[in-house]
Amino acid sequence: MQEKEIRFEEALKKLEDAVNKLENGEIQLDEAFKMFEEGIKYAKICENKLSAIEEKVAKILKDGKLEEFKEED
């Protein structure tokens, strides 16, 4: 699943699920590694989406006015 296809909230939920499974400690090493990889993927998605929003907020605050933003591809 590509980053643009998943909403922030969905990625965060999947990240939390992976962390919970890893913290539980009751999974096999191979499964733990798979969960770790998945967690890293979703953490990057969340980070990228948050960074994009932070840039938009910073632009609004810098300009001192609200502007309509178009989603970037």
Secondary structure, DSSP 8 states (H G I E B T S, - for coil): --GGGS-HHHHHHHHHHHHHHHHH--S-HHHHHHHHHHHHHHHHHHHHHHHHHHHHHHHHHHHTS--------
